Amino acid sequence: NAGVTQTPKFQVLKTGQSMTLQCAQDMNHNSMYWYRQDPGMGLRLIYYSASEGTTDKGEVPNGYNVSRLNKREFSLRLESAAPSQTSVYFCASSENGFRNQPQHFGDGTRLSIL
Amino acid sequence: SQELEQSPQSLIVQEGKNLTINCTSSKTLYGLYWYKQKYGEGLIFLMMLQKGGEEKSHEKITAKLDEKKQQSSLHITASQPSHAGIYLCGADPGTASKLTFGTGTRLQVTL
């Protein structure tokens, strides 16, 4: 079972470059999420999609855009990368929303902005 | 917003020893999730607790939810090297809002 698959696993960008992080889940989940994880900060929600066709801002959305391409796929785009966006990015999915059900996570994308 | 504090921040135990990790919330806990993370990997879901007083076990890991104390504990019995990693708790806010995660407890198990 693949679960949640993220690509790429590692990436190095220069300041100002753009990039799209890809995420796909095969669990037929309705809700998908993008988090960033920074030392001492825990996981912070960037954007989420409660269901296909909807997206909403999370705690730290500035500098990012998302696309819920279909039920399976949810991508995160950095239009003009900044060093402050150096982080580990995790995609997650859940059956329906935040409550009363666990989120399942991908293995992460380690992104460095020089 | 809800904040979760985990204690201790890091822990080194000898193989075979028991240990407890705590997760304390600044607000009422409507549900609590425990995850484990190994370096270079994603978060693996361990357990979900939804009711005050609820206790769940999986292999040698037991988690409890104390609603009154706004706290959850994760207890590992007879620790093994495979238990090493970072343990994170996540709180259900009780609304349609997002989950909140603690900053994690790093566990090392020595031989």
Interface residues (C-beta under 8 A of the other chain):
Chain A: V4 G40 M41 G42 L43 L45 Y48 G58 E59 F90 A92 G97 F98 R99 N100 Q101 P102 Q103 H104 F105 G106 D107 G108
Chain B: L4 Y30 G31 Y33 Y35 G40 E41 G42 L43 I44 F45 M48 Q50 L88 G90 D92 P93 G94 A96 S97 K98 L99 F101 G102 T103 G104
